Amino acid sequence: MTDPLGDPLDDGEGPPDDGAADDTATVICPYCSEPVEIALDSGGGADQSYVEDCQVCCRPWQVTVHYGEDGGADVFVEALE
């Protein structure tokens, strides 16, 4: 399906654009073991990987996010050092 400009409305390459995608996740820091809520960006694609620092102990994580077709996000963090 296309919009009036001929662009695809949903290319199937990410979470749905209907606001149903997860936009936060609570993860456990692999260093200090504290639960931390992080913001997610569904506009970054279905598979994402980036570095983010713990909000409690400031040590770096490797964050991996995978969005399913339903907009649900699987989020994993691991120690970077």
Secondary structure, 3 states (H helix, E strand, C coil): CECCCCCECCCCCCCCCCCCCCCEEEEECCCCCCEEEEECCHHHCCEEEEEEECCCCCCEEEEEEEECCCCCEEEEEEECC
